[in-house]
């Protein structure tokens, strides 16, 4: 199964993003950014199931959250950045 990581600049932004998703019925888990893609100290992300990514991106944009990067996380652990 593919998961998507919505990268946020702080834990506060990640928590806000997760609450926005929760309001529209999408489960998002706040977690630390994998070391493979962490370029700075304390980066956090919200992990979303692949089946909900389209709705999740619409929800965060409608909430005014525009400064996030999105990575696909594959079953084998590989990550790749996707255009959001």
Secondary structure, 3 states (H helix, E strand, C coil): CCEEEEEECCHHHHHHHHHHHHHCCCCEEEEECCCCCCCCCCCEEEEEEHHHHHHHHHHHHHCCCCCCEEEEECCCCCEEEECC
